[in-house]
């Protein structure tokens, strides 16, 4: 049974998710569609892209055509509104249908005129869903690169740097294909720091990173790459478009929501309820297990010395930690791994409630958003014969919290502003 403290943390999570509702945040940034002298083509990819497209269809009474790719479909394709085609794609690893979907989208935006508009809707997950390799690398090889990177412990910014340099879409290349049409890009950020070139790997914005930087990351994580692709990176033929490129001069980009906006909304709610609340950061990265230990250290400093804050208080944070997987790994999930590491590192007993969840509703590959930690979580686990450290060591935190009945299941939320973590020190 959920305690009032746990329910408060869950309410704060939902407040953050609501701050990225496309139907709320998108309308103020939209142009008047009747100003378009040509046709309006809507394209998009990501976990919030369909809700963003639905917002357009509800607000605009002009003809729209387009393709939007999402991990899940809110309605059956034959029941979707006419004009914009909704397609489901594979995430986080693209499959052959992902490449076919992307090519279909690219065909739609070729040969546009200066009078045409392209409305590009991007959100978390767009990098995998909008995926087409350069000629130097096959679709099979590109999937292998993605799989290696996701298991390597590389940060999302490092992963996206490589993605931009081996893609025919990312790193501004989609804008080049749309040229000379005018492009309006609407973005819901799920990446630390909200760099536009990192969100869906920046298909319509310039990329300040270089082939040389991508190669350094490839060397660091021993990414498997064929010789032809490697040489294109080495000699600069695979260079992405830079911010000053002429093909980007007809592009406008609008950031609709972000992890920081979500954290701020939750902090305001907590403060209105009388809680001293502190945002620790919106771009916290690193190994989930290590991050959990660090946060446990902050909690202990507060409990022992009332530094840097006094209890009761709430600590909020966002970003995207990573899990380096090994053989015989369990059900994973970077949020629940952080949470279990945090709990295992706290003194007992500790008056601490915590929540960690992905705002898209899916933590890792499991259909579970995250979980809640209670002061008696360890005691209940031991009573059930569960050793929490064994679950942590085999990256099986989802199974641990399922056994306790403390998983947080929301279903797909229709948006994504990355991870949300909340700590209540009572």
C-alpha positions in Angstrom: 0.0 0.0 0.0 1.4 3.4 -1.0 2.2 5.8 1.8 1.3 9.5 1.5 5.0 10.3 1.0 5.3 7.8 -1.9 2.1 9.2 -3.5 3.6 12.7 -3.3 6.6 11.6 -5.3 4.4 9.9 -7.9 2.4 13.1 -8.2 5.6 15.1 -8.7 6.5 12.7 -11.5 3.2 13.1 -13.2 3.5 16.9 -12.9 6.8 16.7 -14.8 5.2 14.6 -17.5 2.3 17.0 -17.8 4.7 19.9 -18.4 5.7 18.2 -21.7 2.1 17.6 -23.0 2.3 18.6 -26.7 -1.3 19.9 -26.6 -0.3 22.4 -24.0 3.2 23.5 -24.9 3.0 23.5 -28.7 0.2 25.9 -29.8 2.0 29.2 -28.8 4.9 28.5 -31.2 2.9 27.6 -34.3 2.8 29.9 -37.3 -0.4 30.8 -39.1 -0.9 28.0 -41.6 -2.7 30.3 -44.1 0.6 32.2 -44.5 2.0 29.2 -46.4 1.8 29.7 -50.2 2.6 26.1 -51.0 1.8 22.8 -49.4 2.4 21.8 -45.8 4.3 18.5 -45.2 4.4 17.2 -41.6 7.2 14.8 -40.7 8.2 13.5 -37.3 9.9 10.9 -35.2 9.9 10.2 -31.5 7.8 9.2 -28.5 5.8 12.4 -28.5 5.6 12.9 -32.3 2.1 11.5 -32.8 0.7 13.7 -30.0 2.4 16.6 -31.6 0.9 15.8 -35.0 -2.5 15.3 -33.5 -2.2 18.8 -32.0 -1.6 20.2 -35.4 -4.5 18.3 -36.9 -6.8 19.7 -34.2 -5.7 23.3 -34.6 -5.2 23.7 -38.3 -8.1 23.5 -40.8 -5.9 23.3 -43.8 -4.8 20.2 -45.9 -1.9 18.4 -44.3 0.2 15.5 -45.6 3.0 13.7 -43.9 4.5 10.8 -42.1 5.2 10.5 -38.4 7.1 7.5 -36.9 6.6 6.5 -33.2 7.5 3.4 -31.1 3.7 2.8 -30.5 0.5 3.9 -32.3 -2.3 5.5 -30.2 -4.9 4.2 -32.7 -5.0 1.7 -35.4 -3.6 3.1 -38.7 -6.9 2.8 -40.4 -8.6 4.8 -37.7 -6.1 7.7 -37.7 -7.1 11.1 -39.1 -6.6 11.4 -42.8 -3.6 13.3 -44.2 -0.8 12.3 -41.9 0.3 8.7 -41.9 1.3 7.2 -38.5 3.9 4.5 -38.6 5.3 2.4 -35.8 9.1 1.8 -35.7 11.6 -0.1 -33.7 13.3 1.4 -30.6 16.0 1.6 -29.3 17.6 -0.5 -32.0 16.4 0.2 -35.6 15.3 -2.8 -37.7 14.7 -3.2 -41.4 11.2 -1.6 -41.1 12.8 1.4 -39.4 15.1 2.0 -42.5 12.1 1.5 -44.8 10.0 3.9 -42.9 12.8 6.5 -42.9 13.3 6.1 -46.7 9.5 6.6 -47.2 9.7 9.8 -45.2 12.7 11.1 -47.1 10.9 10.4 -50.4 8.1 12.6 -49.2 10.3 15.7 -48.7 12.3 15.5 -51.9 11.7 18.1 -54.7 9.9 20.7 -52.5 9.7 24.3 -53.5 10.5 27.5 -51.6 6.8 28.1 -51.0 6.4 24.8 -49.2 6.6 24.3 -45.5 8.0 21.3 -43.6 6.7 20.9 -40.1 9.2 18.6 -38.3 8.2 17.1 -35.0 11.0 15.6 -32.9 11.3 14.1 -29.4 13.1 11.4 -27.5 13.6 8.2 -29.5 13.8 10.0 -32.8 17.4 8.9 -33.4 16.4 5.2 -33.6 13.1 5.8 -35.4 14.5 8.2 -38.1 17.4 6.1 -39.2 19.1 5.8 -42.6 22.8 5.0 -43.0 25.3 6.6 -45.2 26.2 4.5 -48.3 29.5 3.4 -46.6 27.7 1.4 -43.9 25.0 -1.2 -44.2 21.8 -1.3 -42.2 23.0 -4.5 -40.5 26.3 -2.9 -39.5 24.5 0.3 -38.3 22.4 -1.9 -36.0 25.5 -3.5 -34.6 27.0 -0.1 -33.9 23.9 1.0 -32.0 23.8 -2.2 -30.0 27.5 -1.9 -29.1 27.1 1.7 -28.0 24.0 1.1 -25.9 25.8 -1.6 -24.0 29.2 0.2 -23.8 28.3 2.8 -21.1 28.8 5.7 -23.5 26.9 8.9 -22.7 23.9 9.9 -24.9 25.9 12.8 -26.2 28.8 10.5 -27.3 26.3 8.1 -28.9 24.6 10.9 -30.8 27.9 12.2 -32.1 28.6 8.9 -33.8 25.0 8.7 -35.0 25.2 12.1 -36.7 28.4 11.1 -38.6 27.2 7.7 -40.0 23.6 8.8 -40.9 22.0 10.1 -44.1 19.4 12.0 -42.1 21.0 13.2 -38.8 23.4 16.1 -38.4 21.4 18.5 -40.5 21.2 16.2 -43.5 17.4 16.0 -43.4 17.2 19.8 -43.8 19.4 19.5 -46.9 17.0 17.1 -48.5 14.0 19.4 -47.7 15.8 22.5 -49.1 14.6 25.0 -50.4 11.4 24.5 -48.4 11.0 26.4 -45.2 11.4 24.2 -42.1 9.7 24.7 -38.7 11.1 22.2 -36.2 9.4 21.6 -32.9 11.3 19.7 -30.2 10.6 18.1 -26.9 14.0 17.5 -25.4 15.0 14.3 -23.6 18.8 14.9 -23.6 21.0 16.4 -20.9 21.7 20.1 -21.6 18.9 20.4 -24.3 21.4 20.8 -27.2 19.3 20.9 -30.3 21.9 18.9 -32.3 21.5 16.0 -29.7 17.7 15.7 -29.8 16.9 13.0 -32.3 20.6 13.6 -33.3 19.7 17.0 -34.9 18.3 16.2 -38.4 17.4 19.8 -39.2 20.1 21.7 -37.2 23.9 22.2 -37.6 26.3 19.9 -35.8 29.3 21.5 -34.1 31.0 18.2 -33.5 33.4 16.7 -36.1 34.4 13.4 -37.7 37.6 13.6 -35.6 35.6 13.8 -32.4 33.4 10.9 -33.5 36.5 8.8 -34.2 37.9 9.5 -30.8 34.6 8.1 -29.3 34.8 5.1 -31.6 38.3 4.4 -30.4 37.4 4.9 -26.7 34.6 2.4 -26.8 36.0 0.1 -29.4 33.0 0.5 -31.7 33.0 -2.1 -34.6 33.2 -0.2 -37.9 34.0 -1.3 -41.4 37.0 0.1 -43.1 35.1 2.1 -45.7 33.1 4.0 -43.1 36.1 4.4 -40.9 38.0 6.0 -43.9 35.1 8.4 -44.6 35.3 9.6 -41.0 39.1 9.8 -41.2 39.2 11.9 -44.3 36.1 14.0 -43.5 33.9 12.8 -46.3 31.3 11.8 -43.7 31.2 15.3 -42.1 27.8 16.5 -40.9 26.4 19.9 -41.8 27.6 22.8 -39.7 25.4 25.6 -38.2 26.5 28.2 -40.9 25.7 25.8 -43.8 23.5 27.4 -46.5 21.1 24.5 -46.4 20.1 25.4 -42.8 19.3 29.0 -43.4 15.6 28.4 -43.9 15.2 26.4 -40.7 13.6 27.6 -37.5 13.7 25.4 -34.3 11.6 25.7 -31.2 12.3 24.0 -27.9 8.8 23.2 -26.4 9.7 21.4 -23.2 12.8 19.9 -21.5 14.0 18.1 -18.4 14.6 21.4 -16.6 11.1 22.6 -17.4 9.7 19.4 -15.9 11.8 19.6 -12.8 10.8 23.2 -12.3 7.1 22.4 -12.5 7.5 19.6 -9.9 9.6 21.8 -7.6 6.9 24.5 -7.7 4.3 21.9 -6.8 6.3 20.6 -3.9 7.1 24.1 -2.6 3.4 25.0 -2.7 2.8 22.0 -0.5 5.3 23.4 2.0 8.4 21.3 1.2 11.9 22.8 1.0 12.8 21.6 -2.5 16.1 21.7 -4.4 16.9 20.8 -8.0 20.3 19.1 -8.2 20.6 19.2 -12.0 18.8 18.3 -15.2 21.8 16.7 -16.9 23.2 14.2 -14.5 25.0 11.4 -16.3 27.3 8.5 -15.4 26.8 4.9 -14.4 23.4 4.3 -12.7 25.0 2.3 -9.9 27.6 5.0 -9.2 25.1 7.8 -9.4 22.9 5.9 -6.8 25.9 5.8 -4.4 26.7 9.5 -4.9 23.1 10.4 -4.1 23.1 8.2 -1.0 26.1 10.2 0.1 24.3 13.5 -0.3 21.4 12.0 1.7 23.7 10.9 4.5 25.2 14.4 4.7 21.8 15.9 5.2 20.8 13.3 7.8 24.0 13.5 9.8 25.0 17.1 9.6 22.0 19.0 8.1 24.3 20.0 5.2 23.8 21.5 2.7 20.1 21.4 3.7 18.0 20.4 6.6 15.3 17.7 6.6 12.5 17.5 5.7 13.4 18.3 2.1 12.9 17.1 -1.4 15.7 16.7 -3.9 14.9 16.6 -7.7 17.1 15.7 -10.6 17.1 14.7 -14.2 19.4 13.6 -17.0 20.2 10.2 -18.4 22.5 7.7 -16.5 23.8 4.6 -18.2 24.1 0.9 -17.5 27.1 -1.1 -18.8 25.6 -4.5 -19.4 27.6 -7.8 -19.1 26.8 -11.4 -19.8 23.9 -12.9 -17.8 22.4 -9.5 -17.2 18.8 -9.3 -15.9 15.9 -7.0 -16.8 17.9 -3.8 -16.5 16.6 -0.3 -16.5 18.8 2.6 -15.7 16.3 4.3 -13.3 15.6 1.2 -11.2 19.3 0.3 -11.2 20.0 3.8 -9.8 17.2 3.4 -7.3 18.4 0.0 -6.0 22.0 1.2 -5.8 20.8 4.3 -3.8 18.8 2.1 -1.4 21.6 -0.4 -0.9 24.0 2.5 0.0 21.7 4.2 2.5 22.1 3.6 6.3 19.4 1.5 7.9 17.0 2.7 9.0 16.8 5.9 7.0 13.7 8.0 6.7 14.0 8.2 2.9 11.5 7.8 0.1 12.7 7.9 -3.5 11.3 7.6 -7.0 13.2 7.1 -10.3 11.4 6.7 -13.6 11.5 7.5 -17.3 9.0 10.1 -18.3 8.1 8.1 -21.5 6.8 5.3 -19.3 9.5 2.7 -20.3 12.7 2.2 -18.3 15.1 0.2 -20.4 13.3 -2.6 -22.3 10.7 -3.3 -19.7 7.1 -1.9 -19.9 7.6 -0.2 -16.5 8.3 3.4 -15.9 10.4 3.0 -12.8 9.9 2.3 -9.1 9.5 3.7 -5.6 11.9 3.2 -2.7 10.5 3.1 0.9 12.4 3.2 4.2 11.5 -0.4 4.8 12.3 -1.7 1.3 15.3 -3.7 2.4 13.5 -5.2 5.4 10.6 -6.3 3.2 13.0 -7.8 0.7 14.9 -9.8 3.3 11.7 -11.1 4.7 10.8 -12.4 1.2 14.3 -14.0 1.0 15.5 -11.5 -1.6 19.1 -10.3 -1.6 19.0 -6.8 -3.1 22.8 -6.7 -3.9 22.4 -9.9 -6.0 19.7 -8.2 -8.1 21.9 -5.1 -8.4 25.0 -7.0 -9.5 23.1 -8.8 -12.3 21.3 -5.6 -13.5 17.9 -7.0 -12.5 16.4 -4.2 -10.5 13.1 -4.4 -12.3 12.6 -8.0 -11.0 13.5 -6.8 -7.5 10.9 -4.0 -7.4 8.3 -6.3 -9.0 8.8 -8.8 -6.2 8.1 -6.0 -3.7 5.1 -4.7 -5.7 6.8 -1.2 -5.9 7.2 -0.9 -9.7 5.7 2.2 -11.2 3.6 1.3 -14.3 2.1 4.2 -16.3 2.0 2.9 -19.9 3.3 5.1 -22.7 2.9 8.7 -21.6 3.0 10.2 -25.2 5.9 12.4 -24.4 9.5 12.2 -23.1 11.7 14.6 -21.1 14.2 11.9 -19.9 14.7 10.6 -16.5 13.0 11.9 -13.4 14.4 11.3 -9.9 12.9 12.5 -6.6 14.1 12.0 -3.0 12.1 12.9 0.0 14.1 13.0 3.2 11.6 13.0 6.0 
